[in-house]
Amino acid sequence: MRLLLAEDEKALSKAMATILERNKYSVDVACDGQEALEYLEAGNYDGVILDIMMPKVDGITVLRTIRKKGNLIPVLLLTAKSEVDDKVLGLDAGANDYLTKPFHSRELLARIRAMTRTRTAQADSRLKMGNVTLDRATYELSTPTGSYRLANKEFQMMEMLMSNPKNPISSERFMEKIWGYDSEAEINVVWVYISYLRKKLSVLHANIQIKAQRNAGYTLEEMA
């Protein structure tokens, strides 16, 4: 499950991202409201954790902007304020829930599970192509001959490929969506993970393959 965390307090943001990743969430981090809007415009997320008090664009404005565009993504608002009026303002703007700082990590995780539960239940948890199935709930890649439980980044890459069959995905796009803008990883790490996935597909006797298109990227295609 992919989440966007928009929080300008760096120490808190880093701590929250660590907690979420340890609990099997994939997390992109935005440090201001404008960056959050850019992430939401460019990517598909299952939920947003949105601080109200942020530079450039505040959280309430971000929330109103995406709701005005018809984006119904679940949103959990964070704030240091505890007044009823602030809670009402956020909920009226379209927030699904509200969490006041400081908070316990278990409450944060419980609220995320609660706000994304309906969305998760409604979404098809499995992607299928050829004789291959990718289970989004268990990270399991399988064919009739066997299965592998993918590592987090392997799963994210395979999910992107299976969600966009025959559409090239560039190495830069993989880096942006999975490793993030601020990653220190080299771009050749994409090739390494593509190699991992190819080997797993081969062992599973998959009838789909990852192809490289020069100057375009990688595509997932059924074998002739």
Secondary structure as UniProt FT lines:
FT   STRAND          2..6
FT   HELIX           10..22
FT   TURN            23..24
FT   STRAND          26..30
FT   HELIX           33..42
FT   STRAND          47..51
FT   HELIX           59..68
FT   TURN            69..70
FT   STRAND          75..79
FT   HELIX           84..92
FT   TURN            93..94
FT   STRAND          97..100
FT   HELIX           105..122
FT   STRAND          126..129
FT   TURN            130..131
FT   STRAND          132..135
FT   TURN            136..139
FT   STRAND          140..143
FT   TURN            144..145
FT   STRAND          146..149
FT   HELIX           152..163
FT   TURN            165..166
FT   HELIX           171..174
FT   HELIX           175..179
FT   TURN            181..182
FT   HELIX           188..203
FT   TURN            204..205
FT   STRAND          208..213
FT   TURN            214..216
FT   STRAND          217..222
//
